[in-house]
Amino acid sequence: LLGGSHTASGLVRIAAPADFLDFFRIEWVTQFLGQHPKVRLDFVLNDARADMIAEAIDVAFRGGSDQEPQLVFRQISAQSFKLVASPAYVESRGMPETLQALGGHDCLTASGHQGLVTWALQGPAGSEEVKVTGSFSANSARILLKSCLSGLGVALLPSMLLVPDITAGRLVQVLPEYRREGADLNVVLPSSQQIPTAVSAFVEFATEKLRSIVEQQSPKPAVRGRRR
């Protein structure tokens, strides 16, 4: 059992992706610090994976399924990547009706690829692949999301990152029957031994809040734009 708020004290260093505070609301940070006034939080936000031992990280939040044997991984939620576009893009270019139709669309891809990029997804018929390209790529999920919101193309992004914009209608799902697994959200600890009370308290608090995002997902149906 976790100790009461009067026992939680000290500095908690938290490593997370650069866009973590885009969906983990700053109001939640305020709420936690109000409950635990003797705790200080230090967020180390970077898309590069932190070395938890070398950087004295107490807890990390990571996406994906890769694990390291010396670290303790606890899954917060099973997440997948989804295809999305802005309503303006769909209105202009039309809604892809099949996975292969994405080959004729502007697709937003991760940096580091020359020419065509292969997206492997799970669909009604099992695993399928499509080769895509576009005029914009970036090495940050947050930048790909912003470019998608601005109408630059179709993006394949972690579902948790998309919740607010799908719910508000700023993005619509493209081919919602397709997804890519492996966007699981995990909390990572350097060891399961002697976890400080402040760290345990934050992990419990953050896990509850992050799971609430998943439970509140209520994506709107895709709109149908005119075909090009």
Helices and strands as residue ranges (DSSP letters): G 5-7, E 10-16, H 20-23, H 26-35, E 39-45, E 59-63, E 72-77, E 80-85, H 87-93, G 100-104, E 107-110, E 117-123, E 126-132, E 137-138, H 141-149, E 154-158, H 159-167, E 172-173, E 180-181, E 185-189, H 197-215
